[in-house]
């Protein structure tokens, strides 16, 4: 009988303890955010900085893509789709940008003055038309010399770890789609990219791209306007 009464007492006591904690929480400020509508959690101090090299959303700097399809072939889940037309032999549209990797871990994307395949690392090199790693990069930026001094930099060859040389763009890319709902974030596609134009965004933008519809996770990177094909087709139609 005593044991029965003790069990009842423990049961009531534990319920009251639990209710005390629950009732106390009624008077605490809300900690739940209506994601993805609210992003207040980003302002909290306990959010750690995203490390460089984080495997976030895939991004293609399409102006430097040469249409080699290495990324499409190596992808284990077939999340990359590329279609395009090759130019006649001997023709090219423009050259891809140089990617200069420095020994301190920094990267500079631009055009090295002179022949980039015959670099002498004992000498200084001048990089022009410097642009960002990820983001819009218009073709005109590389075809015309920029007058902005901030987009020109001279660096010592001793600071350079390695250089990605320029490659001719010989494809009209009609399609370059990446289905991030299929991506397994292995990073293999970025490793085989010869121009290093395909990267994974290592900022908050590379994490925050949730959608309500899966079809919205298919990102299109082709830019038909950079080929001037629309203008040519319009002229032909007018004739």
C-alpha positions, -999 to 999 in steps of 0.1 A, spaced: 0 0 0 28 24 9 45 17 -24 12 24 -43 9 58 -25 45 66 -32 40 59 -69 10 82 -70 30 109 -52 59 106 -77 36 108 -106 18 139 -94 51 155 -84 68 149 -118 37 163 -136 38 195 -115 76 199 -121 70 195 -159 41 220 -158 62 244 -138 88 244 -166 61 247 -193 43 276 -175 76 294 -171 81 292 -209 48 310 -215 65 342 -203 97 337 -222 102 355 -256 96 335 -287 125 316 -302 108 302 -332 111 321 -365 88 316 -394 114 304 -419 118 313 -447 99 345 -441 119 355 -411 157 355 -409 162 371 -375 184 342 -364 212 355 -387 216 385 -363 223 363 -333 259 360 -321 258 322 -319 257 319 -357 292 308 -367 309 323 -398 306 302 -429 341 288 -437 358 295 -470 353 265 -493 319 256 -478 299 235 -503 268 256 -509 247 263 -540 265 257 -573 272 288 -593 285 291 -629 304 322 -641 289 315 -675 311 340 -694 341 318 -687 324 285 -694 340 268 -725 313 241 -728 336 212 -722 309 193 -703 333 178 -679 311 188 -650 281 172 -666 299 139 -673 314 136 -638 282 145 -619 271 112 -601 234 123 -599 231 140 -633 220 174 -619 238 194 -646 224 197 -681 244 214 -709 235 219 -746 253 240 -771 266 245 -806 303 245 -815 318 272 -837 335 263 -869 371 251 -866 395 280 -860 369 304 -846 363 315 -811 342 340 -792 366 352 -765 390 339 -739 381 329 -703 395 349 -674 427 340 -655 423 328 -620 455 336 -600 458 317 -567 481 334 -542 501 316 -515 481 333 -487 449 317 -500 435 347 -518 423 346 -554 424 372 -582 402 368 -612 411 389 -643 433 391 -674 470 388 -671 488 411 -695 509 392 -721 511 355 -728 498 337 -697 512 304 -708 547 317 -706 547 333 -672 579 340 -654 572 339 -617 604 357 -610 588 389 -625 558 410 -616 525 404 -634 498 429 -641 462 418 -638 435 439 -655 397 438 -656 396 422 -621 362 409 -613 345 389 -585 346 352 -580 308 349 -582 284 373 -597 276 389 -631 306 393 -653 297 409 -687 317 399 -718 324 435 -726 345 437 -694 371 415 -709 370 428 -744 375 465 -735 402 478 -712 387 490 -680 397 526 -670 390 518 -633 423 517 -614 407 494 -587 403 468 -614 440 467 -622 466 452 -599 503 444 -601 515 414 -581 549 398 -575 554 363 -590 567 351 -557 532 356 -542 516 333 -568 509 297 -560 494 287 -594 476 303 -624 446 290 -644 455 299 -680 430 313 -704 409 290 -726 391 299 -758 353 299 -757 342 280 -788 306 271 -779 273 288 -780 257 275 -748 220 272 -754 214 256 -720 233 253 -687 209 242 -660 217 229 -625 190 211 -605 200 218 -569 172 195 -556 193 166 -570 228 179 -561 247 159 -534 273 186 -528 302 163 -536 321 191 -554 335 169 -581 321 192 -609 341 222 -595 373 201 -593 373 192 -630 363 226 -643 393 238 -664 385 275 -661 373 273 -625 341 291 -635 319 265 -617 321 271 -580 300 265 -548 289 296 -530 305 298 -495 284 326 -482 250 328 -466 235 330 -501 248 295 -508 227 282 -479 196 304 -481 179 293 -513 149 273 -501 119 272 -523 83 260 -520 84 244 -555 111 220 -565 111 233 -601 123 267 -587 155 248 -576 165 245 -613 189 273 -619 195 285 -655 229 301 -662 228 305 -699 229 340 -713 219 342 -749 224 380 -749 261 377 -745 265 360 -779 246 387 -798 226 360 -814 193 377 -808 204 408 -827 217 386 -856 184 367 -857 164 400 -857 184 413 -886 179 381 -906 142 382 -899 141 418 -911 158 409 -944 
